[in-house]
Amino acid sequence: MSDVAVQIARRILLPVALLFSVMVALGLLVTRVLAKTWPFTVEDTVNRELAAHRSPGWNDVSLVFSTLASTQLIVVVTVLVALVLRLVLHRWREPIFLCAAVSAQALIFLFTTMAIDRRRPAVEHMDSSPPTSSFPSGHTSAAMALYVGIAVLLALRARSTPAKVTWWALLVLVPVGVAVTRMYRGMHHPSDVAASFLNGGVCVAIMARAVLDRTLTWGRAKLPVGRSGDDVKPAGAAAG
C-alpha cells in the first residue's frame, strides 16, 4: 500500500468511520436506551413551546435560515467557494478541505439516518419531510461543516485578532440559527440538532488536520531545503 493511501486511511477514513460509529451509538441512546430519561423526556415540550410561539415574522426568519442550509444551496455555495479559493490562492489545499468536510458530514448523516429510525416531533411541520429519520438534522450538520469550514479558512488568513473573531462570530451564527429554526419549524428534536453540531464540527476538525496541516507530507518525504531529487547521489558514488 502506498504512503498516500496509508495517510488517507489513517487521517481520514478511520476518523470518519469512528465518528459514524459514535453518531449511531448516540442515536441508539437517544431513541432506545435513554428515551424515557430526562432530558429526552422533555424534548417534545420544547418543540411544542416553539410551535406555540410561531408568528409571521419569525416564520420568515426561520425560512431564511432553513434555506441557507438546504441541500441545493449547500452544494452551490460549496462549489462556488471552492472555485474562488482555487482561483485566488492558486492551490488545491483549501478547496479540498472544504469539499471534503461537507462531503464527509453528508455521508455520515445519510448512513446514520439509515441506521436510526426516529419520528419527527409531534407538532405541525412547516416543511415537507424527506424520507429520512429525524436523527440527526441534515440541515444543521451541513451548515456546521460549510460555514464553520469557511470561518476556519478566513480566520487563518485574517491579519488581526478582531478580524478573526468577527469571521467566527458571523459564520458560527449561521448553523446556530439553522438549528433553532429547524426545531421552530417542527422538523427536529433538540437532540437531533445537538448531534448534528458534533457531526459537522468533527468533520471540519478531521479534514483540517488531514488537509490544512502543512507539516504533513503525503507520499515522498520532504528533502532538505536547497536539495532536490536530482542532487541526491547514491551511497558510495564517487565524488566529482
PLY file of the C-alpha trace (Angstrom):
ply
format ascii 1.0
element vertex 240
property float x
property float y
property float z
element edge 239
property int vertex1
property int vertex2
end_header
0.00 0.00 0.00
1.38 3.44 -0.93
2.22 6.10 1.64
-0.62 8.30 0.36
-3.18 5.51 0.81
-1.92 4.84 4.32
-2.19 8.54 5.22
-5.71 8.76 3.79
-6.80 5.67 5.70
-5.22 6.81 8.97
-6.11 10.50 8.89
-9.44 10.50 7.05
-11.16 7.13 6.62
-10.53 5.82 10.13
-11.61 9.02 11.95
-14.71 9.33 9.74
-15.64 5.69 10.39
-15.16 6.27 14.12
-17.36 9.38 14.01
-20.07 7.40 12.19
-19.95 4.77 14.94
-20.30 7.48 17.59
-23.28 9.02 15.78
-25.06 5.67 15.55
-24.33 4.97 19.22
-25.75 8.37 20.18
-28.82 7.70 18.07
-29.44 4.39 19.81
-29.02 6.02 23.22
-31.47 8.79 22.38
-34.13 6.62 20.73
-33.91 3.43 22.81
-31.72 3.35 25.89
-32.44 6.84 27.28
-35.70 7.64 25.50
-37.62 7.75 28.81
-34.90 9.59 30.72
-34.54 13.34 31.32
-33.75 15.50 29.36
-35.03 13.46 26.41
-38.46 13.20 28.02
-38.96 16.97 27.71
-37.88 17.34 24.08
-41.47 17.27 22.84
-42.27 20.06 25.29
-39.53 22.22 23.76
-40.90 21.62 20.27
-44.46 22.40 21.39
-43.33 25.65 23.04
-41.53 26.76 19.89
-44.55 25.87 17.74
-46.87 27.77 20.09
-44.89 30.98 19.62
-44.82 30.98 15.83
-45.57 34.28 14.11
-45.45 35.54 10.50
-42.24 37.48 11.18
-40.39 34.59 12.82
-41.72 32.24 10.16
-39.96 34.35 7.52
-36.73 34.47 9.54
-36.79 30.71 10.07
-37.32 30.16 6.35
-34.22 32.20 5.55
-32.01 30.19 7.89
-33.53 26.91 6.77
-32.88 27.83 3.14
-29.24 28.69 3.92
-28.77 25.03 4.84
-30.89 23.43 2.12
-29.19 20.73 0.10
-29.25 22.71 -3.13
-27.76 25.86 -1.62
-25.14 23.95 0.37
-23.92 22.27 -2.83
-23.91 25.52 -4.80
-22.12 27.54 -2.10
-19.55 24.79 -1.52
-18.69 24.58 -5.22
-18.55 28.36 -5.68
-16.39 28.96 -2.62
-14.07 26.11 -3.62
-13.65 27.61 -7.10
-12.94 31.07 -5.65
-10.37 29.61 -3.26
-8.65 27.80 -6.11
-8.54 30.89 -8.33
-7.41 33.27 -5.58
-4.92 31.06 -3.74
-3.70 29.04 -6.75
-3.59 25.80 -4.78
-5.86 22.86 -4.00
-5.39 22.52 -0.24
-8.21 24.85 0.89
-10.81 23.81 -1.75
-10.20 20.14 -0.98
-10.55 20.79 2.75
-13.93 22.49 2.35
-15.36 19.96 -0.10
-14.11 17.04 1.98
-15.63 18.39 5.21
-19.05 18.96 3.62
-18.98 15.59 1.83
-17.92 13.67 4.94
-20.73 15.06 7.09
-23.24 14.30 4.34
-22.17 10.65 4.14
-22.25 10.24 7.91
-25.67 11.91 8.06
-27.05 9.67 5.33
-25.84 6.39 6.80
-26.84 7.41 10.33
-30.42 8.08 9.24
-30.44 4.63 7.65
-29.38 3.05 10.95
-31.54 5.15 13.29
-35.33 5.32 12.94
-36.81 8.32 14.71
-40.06 10.09 14.06
-40.14 13.84 13.69
-41.63 15.98 16.51
-45.35 15.66 17.12
-46.13 19.22 16.04
-47.18 20.80 12.77
-44.34 20.54 10.26
-43.68 23.72 8.32
-41.61 21.91 5.68
-42.15 18.74 3.70
-40.44 15.81 5.39
-37.84 13.90 3.36
-37.89 10.10 3.75
-35.14 10.11 6.36
-35.04 9.75 10.13
-35.31 12.84 12.32
-31.92 11.93 13.82
-29.67 13.77 13.06
-30.50 17.08 11.39
-29.01 17.20 7.90
-29.55 20.95 7.62
-27.69 21.68 10.85
-24.85 19.28 10.08
-24.33 20.70 6.59
-24.44 24.29 7.86
-21.90 23.44 10.55
-19.47 21.88 8.07
-19.79 24.55 5.38
-19.98 27.81 7.30
-17.61 26.82 10.11
-15.26 25.45 7.46
-15.30 28.83 5.72
-14.74 30.52 9.09
-11.63 28.37 9.64
-10.19 29.39 6.27
-10.94 33.09 6.73
-9.58 33.11 10.28
-6.33 31.53 9.09
-5.83 34.37 6.62
-7.03 37.18 8.90
-4.26 39.59 9.89
-5.70 40.65 13.24
-7.48 39.09 16.18
-10.59 41.30 15.81
-10.91 40.14 12.20
-10.68 36.51 13.25
-13.28 36.99 15.98
-15.59 38.74 13.52
-15.42 35.94 10.96
-16.02 33.31 13.63
-18.93 35.21 15.19
-20.70 35.86 11.89
-20.30 32.40 10.37
-20.86 30.32 13.51
-24.18 32.12 13.98
-25.45 30.51 10.78
-25.51 26.87 11.99
-26.81 28.05 15.37
-29.65 29.87 13.62
-30.29 26.84 11.42
-30.51 24.55 14.46
-33.02 26.78 16.24
-35.17 27.28 13.15
-35.24 23.55 12.32
-36.74 22.98 15.78
-39.01 26.02 15.39
-40.35 24.66 12.12
-41.13 21.33 13.77
-38.62 19.30 11.80
-36.22 18.15 14.53
-35.88 17.44 18.23
-33.21 19.29 20.28
-31.03 16.17 20.47
-31.17 15.85 16.67
-29.55 19.24 16.16
-27.13 18.76 19.07
-25.80 15.58 17.45
-25.50 17.44 14.15
-23.21 20.03 15.73
-20.96 17.13 16.65
-21.10 15.61 13.17
-20.37 18.80 11.25
-17.83 20.16 13.71
-15.79 16.98 13.97
-15.76 16.59 10.17
-14.27 20.08 9.91
-11.66 19.16 12.52
-10.78 15.87 10.78
-10.31 17.50 7.40
-8.42 20.48 8.84
-5.94 18.10 10.48
-5.61 15.97 7.35
-5.59 18.64 4.63
-4.66 22.02 6.12
-1.75 20.77 8.24
1.27 21.99 6.26
3.66 19.83 8.29
2.04 16.70 6.92
3.82 15.07 3.99
1.78 12.99 1.58
3.77 10.42 -0.36
7.50 11.13 -0.72
9.26 12.56 2.31
10.39 16.16 2.02
14.03 16.66 1.10
16.24 19.11 3.00
15.98 22.75 1.96
18.19 23.51 -1.01
18.23 19.88 -2.15
16.27 18.34 -5.00
15.83 14.78 -6.16
18.47 15.30 -8.85
21.02 16.41 -6.25
20.84 13.18 -4.25
23.62 10.78 -5.15
23.57 7.05 -4.48
25.55 5.93 -1.45
29.12 5.14 -2.35
29.09 7.17 -5.56
32.47 8.71 -6.44
32.82 12.38 -5.72
33.48 14.70 -8.65
0 1
1 2
2 3
3 4
4 5
5 6
6 7
7 8
8 9
9 10
10 11
11 12
12 13
13 14
14 15
15 16
16 17
17 18
18 19
19 20
20 21
21 22
22 23
23 24
24 25
25 26
26 27
27 28
28 29
29 30
30 31
31 32
32 33
33 34
34 35
35 36
36 37
37 38
38 39
39 40
40 41
41 42
42 43
43 44
44 45
45 46
46 47
47 48
48 49
49 50
50 51
51 52
52 53
53 54
54 55
55 56
56 57
57 58
58 59
59 60
60 61
61 62
62 63
63 64
64 65
65 66
66 67
67 68
68 69
69 70
70 71
71 72
72 73
73 74
74 75
75 76
76 77
77 78
78 79
79 80
80 81
81 82
82 83
83 84
84 85
85 86
86 87
87 88
88 89
89 90
90 91
91 92
92 93
93 94
94 95
95 96
96 97
97 98
98 99
99 100
100 101
101 102
102 103
103 104
104 105
105 106
106 107
107 108
108 109
109 110
110 111
111 112
112 113
113 114
114 115
115 116
116 117
117 118
118 119
119 120
120 121
121 122
122 123
123 124
124 125
125 126
126 127
127 128
128 129
129 130
130 131
131 132
132 133
133 134
134 135
135 136
136 137
137 138
138 139
139 140
140 141
141 142
142 143
143 144
144 145
145 146
146 147
147 148
148 149
149 150
150 151
151 152
152 153
153 154
154 155
155 156
156 157
157 158
158 159
159 160
160 161
161 162
162 163
163 164
164 165
165 166
166 167
167 168
168 169
169 170
170 171
171 172
172 173
173 174
174 175
175 176
176 177
177 178
178 179
179 180
180 181
181 182
182 183
183 184
184 185
185 186
186 187
187 188
188 189
189 190
190 191
191 192
192 193
193 194
194 195
195 196
196 197
197 198
198 199
199 200
200 201
201 202
202 203
203 204
204 205
205 206
206 207
207 208
208 209
209 210
210 211
211 212
212 213
213 214
214 215
215 216
216 217
217 218
218 219
219 220
220 221
221 222
222 223
223 224
224 225
225 226
226 227
227 228
228 229
229 230
230 231
231 232
232 233
233 234
234 235
235 236
236 237
237 238
238 239
